[in-house]
Amino acid sequence: PLLDGKRQPVLGGPFRQVWAELMPTLENDLRQTLSGTAYLFEDQHFFLPARTGREDGWFTGSWLPLRDATGAASGFMAMFIETTGRVLAE
């Protein structure tokens, strides 16, 4: 559902390209993670125009740097859990 309105192929696409509309919100978090520091957020609001049904969503998640053989951050793993239902109920 988060990707329903995306017109370009997204599987395997660069994060910054697939989620271009979120980069004003996420760029600093992504930059921090790629510099080697894990990042955690809770109940962060995102505007998701490609999503079917509801464009606003709240998520809790984390960004973890992935390190290469030298120990340098060379990528990241992101985990998100949608908390919209709970946030709106509260």
C-alpha positions as CSV (number, residue, x, y, z in Angstrom):
1,P,0.0,0.0,0.0
2,L,2.8,2.5,0.7
3,L,4.0,2.1,-2.9
4,D,0.7,1.8,-4.8
5,G,0.9,5.2,-6.4
6,K,4.5,5.0,-7.5
7,R,4.8,4.9,-11.2
8,Q,8.4,4.0,-11.6
9,P,9.8,0.5,-10.7
10,V,10.9,0.6,-7.1
11,L,12.3,-2.8,-6.2
12,G,16.0,-2.5,-6.0
13,G,15.9,1.2,-6.7
14,P,18.1,3.7,-4.9
15,F,16.4,4.8,-1.6
16,R,16.8,8.5,-2.4
17,Q,15.1,8.0,-5.7
18,V,12.3,5.7,-4.6
19,W,11.5,7.9,-1.6
20,A,12.4,11.3,-3.2
21,E,9.3,13.0,-1.5
22,L,10.6,11.9,1.9
23,M,14.2,13.2,1.5
24,P,13.5,16.6,3.0
25,T,12.5,14.8,6.2
26,L,15.0,11.9,6.0
27,E,18.2,13.2,4.5
28,N,19.8,14.2,7.8
29,D,18.9,10.8,9.3
30,L,20.3,9.0,6.2
31,R,23.5,11.0,6.2
32,Q,24.0,10.3,10.0
33,T,23.5,6.6,9.4
34,L,25.9,6.5,6.4
35,S,28.5,8.2,8.6
36,G,28.3,5.2,10.9
37,T,25.8,6.2,13.6
38,A,22.6,4.3,14.2
39,Y,19.4,6.3,14.4
40,L,16.1,5.6,16.1
41,F,12.8,7.6,15.8
42,E,9.4,7.2,17.4
43,D,6.0,8.2,16.0
44,Q,7.5,10.3,13.2
45,H,5.0,11.8,10.8
46,F,5.5,11.2,7.1
47,F,3.5,12.6,4.1
48,L,3.1,9.7,1.7
49,P,1.4,10.9,-1.5
50,A,1.9,7.6,-3.3
51,R,0.0,5.7,-0.6
52,T,-3.6,4.5,-1.4
53,G,-6.2,5.6,1.1
54,R,-4.3,7.8,3.6
55,E,-1.4,10.1,2.7
56,D,-0.4,10.8,6.3
57,G,1.3,8.1,8.4
58,W,3.3,7.8,11.6
59,F,6.1,5.4,12.0
60,T,8.6,4.2,14.6
61,G,11.8,2.8,13.3
62,S,15.6,2.7,13.1
63,W,18.4,3.0,10.7
64,L,21.5,0.8,11.2
65,P,24.7,1.3,9.3
66,L,26.0,-1.7,7.4
67,R,29.8,-1.9,7.5
68,D,32.2,-3.2,4.9
69,A,35.4,-5.3,5.6
70,T,37.3,-2.1,6.7
71,G,34.6,-1.1,9.2
72,A,33.3,1.8,7.2
73,A,29.6,2.3,6.8
74,S,28.8,1.3,3.2
75,G,25.0,1.0,3.4
76,F,22.2,0.8,5.8
77,M,19.3,-1.3,7.0
78,A,16.1,0.5,7.9
79,M,13.2,-1.0,9.9
80,F,9.9,0.7,10.2
81,I,6.7,-0.1,12.0
82,E,3.6,1.9,11.2
83,T,2.0,3.4,14.4
84,T,-0.7,5.5,12.6
85,G,-3.6,3.6,14.2
86,R,-2.3,4.1,17.7
87,V,-1.2,7.7,17.2
88,L,-4.6,8.7,15.8
89,A,-6.4,6.8,18.6
90,E,-4.4,8.7,21.2
